[in-house]
Amino acid sequence: MPAFDAEEYERWMHAAEKTLDSARGDMERGDHNWACFKAQQASELAVKALLYGIGEPAYGHSVSRLLEKIGHMLEGGMPDDIVECGKLLDKLYIPTRYPDAWSEGEPHYYYTRADSETAIRCARVIIEWVKGVWRELSRRGYGSGEGL
């Protein structure tokens, strides 16, 4: 069984929380494309926090694929709302940043406050879910032979 690494979990989760705070600031300034991108990044960091914390490799940038990896380890699989949020956030990884993702204009033209609010809400849902899984694993003494 992989080693339980609370320090690595905390390091990545702290980065996730700081990134989500930055997304909120972007939203308040009207930088909605960046708020959306940072919400995706915050979620990615949180899911990677859990994976690294349980000693699993975490490669790639797709939140839903990283969640899928965790889902295979969970009894009962992944909650639907978490999967939906992961997939929504995955759609914000590239087009929020690159002008050539759009046929014309720049990314900031295509994102609204409602988009920012939805992305930030989804990021918060995923972060809170990860924290809940981590608390449960810590309570059960994960790493002492018990699975997820």
N, C-alpha and C positions, 0 to 999 in steps of 0.2 A: 504494500500500500504506500502511495506517495506520502511524503512528510507534510505535516500541517505547518504552515508558515505564516503566523499571525503578523509578523513584521512586514512581510511583503504584501499581504492583504491590506494592511493599514496604509502603506505607502501608496499603493495604487488607488485605494478608496479616497484618500485625501486628495489626490490629483483629480479624481472624478468630481468630488464636491467643489473644489476650486474652479474647475472648468464649467460646472453648472452655474456657479455664481457669476462667472464671466459672461455666460450666455444671457443671464438675466440683465446684466448691465448693457449688453448689446441690444437686447430687446427694448430697454428703456430709452436708449439713444436712437432707436429706429433702424438699427443695423440688423434687420431681420434675417438676411441670408446668413450672417455670421452667428446669430443666436441659434438658428437651426443647425448649422454645422457643429457648433460647440455642444449643443444638446446631444447630437449623435456621438461626438467624441466623449462626452461625460459618460454616456451609457457604455460605450466600448471600454473605457477605462474601468468602470465598475465591474463589468462582466469579467474582464481580464483579472481584476483584483481577486475575484472568487476563484478563478482557475489557478492563478499563481498561488493563492493561499492554500489550495488543496494539493499543490505540487504538480499540476497539469500544465502542459505547454499551451500557450495561447497565441496563435498566429492569425494574421489577417485583420481586416477592418470591418467585416460584416457582423453587426451585432446579432442578427438572427442566426447566423451560422455558429457563432460562439455560444449563443444560448442553446442551440441544437446539441452542441457537444455536452453541455451540462444536462440537458434534458434526457440524454441517453443514460445518464448516471442516476437520475432521480426516479424514485419509486412513484409511479403515476404520471411521469412525464412533466412537461413544461405547461404552466397555466396559459390559457388562450390569450388573456390580456397582455401578458408579457411577450408572447410571440408576436402579436399584432403590433405592439409598440416597437419591438425590434425591427420588424419589416418596414414600418413607417420611417423610422430613423435611418435605416439603410439607404433609403431613397434620397436622403439629404447629404450624403457623403461627398459626391462630386459636383452636382449642378449648383450647389450653394456657393461654390468657389470659382468655377472656371467659366469665363465668357463663352468659350467654344462649346459648352454644353447646351447652349441655346442658339436657335437659328438667327436671332438678332438681339441686340441689347446686352445688358450685363446682368449678373445674378441679382443684384440688389433690387432690380425692377420687378422681379417675379415673386418676391416673398413679402408677406404681410405680418402684422401683429398677430393675427389669428394663427398663422403658421408657426410663429415663434412660441405662442402660448401652448399650442398643441405639442410641439416638439419638446418644450421644457417640461410639460406635464408627463409626457411619455418617458423622458429621461428620469424624472423623479420617481415614477412608478417602478422602473427597472432598478434604480439605485436602492430604493426601499426594499424591493424584493430581494436583491442581493444581500442587503444587510440582514434581512430576516433569515435567509438561508444560512448565512455565516453565524448568526446567533445560535441557531438550532444546532449547527455542526459543533460549535464551541461547547454548547450545553451537553451534547451527547459525547463529547470527547473524540471527535473525528481524528483519525490517524492512529487510533488504538485498535484497528482491525475492523471497525464498523464502516460501512459504506455510506453514500449520500442518502 
